């Protein structure tokens, strides 16, 4: 642990802190906290009980990490927040630990970037390598897939699922589930094509992207009902891992899906 002699901090002696960890002034670390090796914790950070922080994480100044869920009745229960290795959390984020009633764990994956003023409520799951831009707000029980990018000021309704490798345009209100590999924007939130830039960066081939586009053309562009679109996808689109993942996501959408280009059902 590295700090100057003049710094003031409150680190519980039972907290488990790894090797080569830098902790800034006026930071509080409670008893039931685990911090991995080579982490940098800024000043004026409060890390509450239940935090499990991986190696090589950066937590900038002013953050509230693993605070209890924001409920009318504040119950200090032994739930957890897990933050994967290599994740960066910029200034003034608030990340709540889980609620035992719903499983008791909030999870931030590896190599994620949470920009300033992000809020992640209790029992959320944020997949590896995801980016939450400034002022993104996640209500409780939200699932964000791997390699997802949420633009600034995006607000997500509780229990919504956002699929892997998606891009949500800045300022969007996300009330329904967003399936994998797409770009979503407008109000109300609608399909705006596949996430071609993100997919290309991840090594998807042109044929893979055309295949995914064909699936979403049936689902979102041609105006079919969801049930009819699924039948057409299963009969007209060749089987693939991408097709299976998309159909699996759609059939598990308890809150329904975001809108397509057209709203007319056939």
C-alpha positions as CSV (number, residue, x, y, z in Angstrom):
1,X,0.0,0.0,0.0
2,X,1.3,3.4,-0.9
3,X,0.4,6.7,0.7
4,X,2.1,9.8,2.1
5,X,2.5,10.2,5.9
6,X,0.4,13.4,5.8
7,X,-2.6,11.7,4.2
8,X,-5.7,11.0,6.2
9,X,-7.7,7.9,5.5
10,X,-9.8,5.3,7.3
11,X,-8.9,1.7,6.4
12,X,-10.3,-1.0,8.5
13,X,-7.5,-3.4,9.7
14,X,-9.4,-6.4,8.6
15,X,-9.9,-5.2,5.0
16,X,-7.9,-7.4,2.6
17,X,-5.7,-5.3,0.3
18,X,-3.4,-6.7,-2.3
19,X,0.1,-5.8,-3.3
20,X,1.1,-2.5,-4.8
21,X,-2.2,-0.8,-4.1
22,X,-2.2,3.1,-4.0
23,X,-4.9,4.7,-1.9
24,X,-5.6,8.4,-1.9
25,X,-6.3,10.8,1.0
26,X,-9.6,10.9,2.8
27,X,-10.7,7.5,1.5
28,X,-12.7,5.1,3.7
29,X,-12.4,1.3,3.3
30,X,-14.7,-0.8,5.5
31,X,-14.0,-4.2,7.1
32,X,-15.5,-6.7,4.6
33,X,-13.6,-5.5,1.5
34,X,-11.2,-7.3,-0.8
35,X,-9.0,-5.3,-3.2
36,X,-6.7,-7.1,-5.6
37,X,-3.1,-6.3,-6.6
38,X,-1.9,-3.2,-8.5
39,X,-5.1,-1.2,-8.0
40,X,-5.2,2.6,-7.7
41,X,-7.9,4.1,-5.4
42,X,-8.3,7.8,-5.6
43,X,-9.1,10.4,-2.9
44,X,-12.5,10.8,-1.1
45,X,-13.6,7.3,-2.1
46,X,-15.9,5.3,0.2
47,X,-15.7,1.5,-0.3
48,X,-18.4,-0.2,1.7
49,X,-18.7,-3.7,3.0
50,X,-19.2,-6.4,0.4
51,X,-16.8,-4.9,-2.3
52,X,-14.7,-7.5,-4.2
53,X,-12.4,-5.6,-6.5
54,X,-10.1,-7.5,-8.9
55,X,-6.5,-6.7,-9.9
56,X,-5.3,-3.6,-11.8
57,X,-8.5,-1.6,-11.2
58,X,-8.6,2.2,-11.2
59,X,-11.2,3.9,-9.0
60,X,-10.9,7.7,-9.3
61,X,-11.8,10.2,-6.7
62,X,-15.3,10.7,-5.2
63,X,-16.7,7.3,-5.8
64,X,-19.2,5.4,-3.7
65,X,-18.5,1.7,-4.1
66,X,-20.8,-1.1,-2.8
67,X,-23.1,1.1,-0.8
68,X,-26.4,-0.6,0.2
69,X,-29.3,-0.5,-2.3
70,X,-31.3,2.7,-2.5
71,X,-34.5,1.7,-0.8
72,X,-36.9,3.3,1.7
73,X,-35.9,0.7,4.3
74,X,-32.1,0.6,4.4
75,X,-31.0,-2.9,5.4
76,X,-27.3,-3.5,6.0
77,X,-27.1,-7.1,4.9
78,X,-24.0,-9.1,3.8
79,X,-24.5,-8.8,0.0
80,X,-21.7,-8.1,-2.4
81,X,-20.5,-6.0,-5.4
82,X,-17.9,-7.7,-7.6
83,X,-15.7,-5.6,-9.9
84,X,-13.6,-7.5,-12.5
85,X,-9.9,-7.0,-13.0
86,X,-8.8,-4.2,-15.3
87,X,-11.9,-2.1,-14.8
88,X,-11.7,1.7,-14.6
89,X,-14.3,3.7,-12.7
90,X,-14.1,7.4,-13.2
91,X,-15.1,10.3,-10.9
92,X,-18.3,10.4,-8.8
93,X,-19.9,7.1,-9.7
94,X,-22.3,5.3,-7.3
95,X,-22.4,1.5,-7.5
96,X,-24.7,-0.4,-5.1
97,X,-24.1,-3.9,-3.8
98,X,-26.8,-6.5,-4.2
99,X,-30.0,-7.2,-2.3
100,X,-30.2,-10.6,-0.7
101,X,-33.9,-10.9,-1.6
102,X,-32.8,-11.0,-5.3
103,X,-29.6,-13.0,-5.1
104,X,-27.4,-10.5,-3.3
105,X,-24.8,-9.6,-5.9
106,X,-24.1,-6.7,-8.3
107,X,-21.4,-7.6,-10.9
108,X,-19.2,-5.4,-13.1
109,X,-17.1,-7.4,-15.5
110,X,-13.5,-7.2,-16.4
111,X,-11.9,-4.4,-18.5
112,X,-15.0,-2.2,-18.2
113,X,-15.0,1.6,-18.3
114,X,-17.5,3.5,-16.2
115,X,-17.2,7.2,-17.0
116,X,-18.0,10.0,-14.5
117,X,-21.4,10.1,-12.6
118,X,-22.5,6.6,-13.7
119,X,-25.0,5.0,-11.4
120,X,-25.4,1.2,-11.2
121,X,-28.2,0.0,-8.9
122,X,-28.4,-3.2,-6.9
123,X,-28.3,-6.6,-8.6
124,X,-27.2,-5.4,-12.0
125,X,-24.9,-7.4,-14.2
126,X,-22.5,-5.5,-16.6
127,X,-20.6,-7.8,-18.9
128,X,-16.9,-7.7,-19.7
129,X,-15.4,-4.9,-21.8
130,X,-18.5,-2.7,-21.6
131,X,-18.5,1.1,-21.6
132,X,-21.0,3.2,-19.7
133,X,-20.5,6.8,-20.7
134,X,-21.0,9.9,-18.5
135,X,-24.3,10.0,-16.5
136,X,-25.5,6.5,-17.5
137,X,-28.1,5.4,-15.0
138,X,-29.0,1.7,-14.5
139,X,-31.9,0.9,-12.3
140,X,-32.0,-2.4,-10.4
141,X,-31.8,-5.9,-11.9
142,X,-30.5,-4.8,-15.3
143,X,-28.3,-7.1,-17.5
144,X,-25.8,-5.5,-19.9
145,X,-24.0,-7.9,-22.3
146,X,-20.3,-8.0,-23.0
147,X,-18.8,-5.3,-25.3
148,X,-21.9,-3.1,-25.0
149,X,-21.6,0.6,-25.2
150,X,-24.1,3.0,-23.6
151,X,-23.8,6.6,-24.6
152,X,-23.9,9.5,-22.3
153,X,-27.1,10.2,-20.3
154,X,-28.7,6.8,-21.2
155,X,-31.3,5.8,-18.6
156,X,-32.3,2.1,-18.3
157,X,-35.6,0.8,-16.7
158,X,-35.3,-1.9,-14.1
159,X,-35.2,-5.5,-15.2
160,X,-34.3,-4.5,-18.8
161,X,-31.7,-6.7,-20.6
162,X,-29.2,-5.2,-23.1
163,X,-27.6,-7.7,-25.4
164,X,-23.9,-8.2,-26.2
165,X,-22.1,-5.9,-28.6
166,X,-24.8,-3.3,-28.7
167,X,-24.6,0.4,-29.0
168,X,-27.2,2.6,-27.3
169,X,-27.2,6.2,-28.5
170,X,-26.7,9.0,-26.0
171,X,-29.7,10.4,-24.2
172,X,-31.8,7.3,-24.8
173,X,-34.5,6.0,-22.5
174,X,-34.3,2.2,-22.5
175,X,-37.7,0.8,-21.4
176,X,-37.6,-2.5,-23.4
177,X,-35.0,-5.2,-24.0
178,X,-32.4,-4.5,-26.7
179,X,-31.2,-7.7,-28.5
180,X,-27.5,-8.4,-29.3
181,X,-25.4,-6.8,-32.1
182,X,-27.6,-3.8,-32.8
183,X,-27.5,0.0,-32.6
184,X,-30.5,1.6,-30.8
185,X,-31.5,5.2,-30.8
186,X,-34.5,7.6,-31.2
187,X,-37.5,8.1,-28.9
188,X,-39.1,5.7,-28.3
189,X,-36.0,3.6,-28.5
190,X,-35.8,1.9,-31.9
191,X,-33.7,-0.3,-34.1
192,X,-31.2,1.8,-36.0
193,X,-29.2,-1.0,-37.8
194,X,-26.6,-3.4,-36.6
195,X,-23.6,-2.2,-34.6
196,X,-21.4,-2.5,-37.7
197,X,-18.5,-0.4,-36.3
198,X,-18.3,-2.3,-33.1
199,X,-18.7,-5.7,-34.8
200,X,-16.0,-4.9,-37.3
201,X,-13.6,-3.9,-34.4
202,X,-14.4,-7.2,-32.7
203,X,-13.3,-9.1,-35.9
204,X,-16.7,-10.0,-37.3
205,X,-16.5,-10.7,-41.1
206,X,-18.6,-9.0,-43.7
207,X,-20.6,-12.2,-44.2
208,X,-21.3,-12.5,-40.5
209,X,-22.6,-9.0,-40.4
210,X,-24.8,-9.6,-43.5
211,X,-26.1,-12.7,-41.8
212,X,-27.1,-10.7,-38.6
213,X,-28.6,-8.0,-40.8
214,X,-30.8,-10.5,-42.5
215,X,-32.1,-11.7,-39.1
216,X,-33.0,-8.2,-37.9
217,X,-34.5,-7.2,-41.3
218,X,-37.2,-9.8,-40.6
219,X,-37.5,-8.9,-36.9
220,X,-37.5,-5.1,-37.1
221,X,-37.7,-3.8,-40.6
222,X,-40.5,-5.7,-42.5
223,X,-43.2,-5.0,-39.9
224,X,-43.9,-8.6,-38.8
225,X,-45.1,-9.4,-35.3
226,X,-42.4,-10.8,-33.1
227,X,-43.9,-14.3,-33.1
228,X,-44.1,-14.4,-36.9
229,X,-40.6,-12.9,-37.3
230,X,-39.2,-15.7,-35.2
231,X,-40.9,-18.3,-37.3
232,X,-39.5,-16.7,-40.5
233,X,-36.0,-16.5,-39.0
234,X,-36.1,-20.2,-38.1
235,X,-37.2,-21.2,-41.6
236,X,-35.5,-18.7,-43.8
237,X,-32.2,-17.9,-42.1
238,X,-29.4,-20.5,-42.1
239,X,-28.6,-21.9,-38.6
240,X,-25.7,-20.3,-36.8
241,X,-24.4,-19.4,-33.4
242,X,-25.5,-15.8,-34.0
243,X,-29.0,-16.8,-35.0
244,X,-29.3,-19.0,-31.9
245,X,-28.2,-16.3,-29.5
246,X,-30.6,-13.7,-31.1
247,X,-33.6,-16.1,-30.9
248,X,-32.7,-17.1,-27.4
249,X,-32.5,-13.5,-26.3
250,X,-35.8,-12.6,-28.0
251,X,-37.8,-15.6,-26.5
252,X,-36.5,-14.6,-23.1
253,X,-37.5,-11.0,-23.3
254,X,-39.9,-10.6,-20.4
255,X,-40.3,-6.8,-20.9
256,X,-40.7,-7.0,-24.6
257,X,-38.4,-5.7,-27.3
258,X,-37.6,-2.2,-28.4
259,X,-39.4,-1.0,-31.6
260,X,-38.3,-1.6,-35.1
261,X,-38.4,0.8,-38.1
262,X,-42.1,0.1,-38.5
263,X,-44.7,-0.6,-35.9
264,X,-47.4,-2.2,-38.2
265,X,-48.0,-5.8,-37.5
266,X,-48.8,-8.3,-40.2
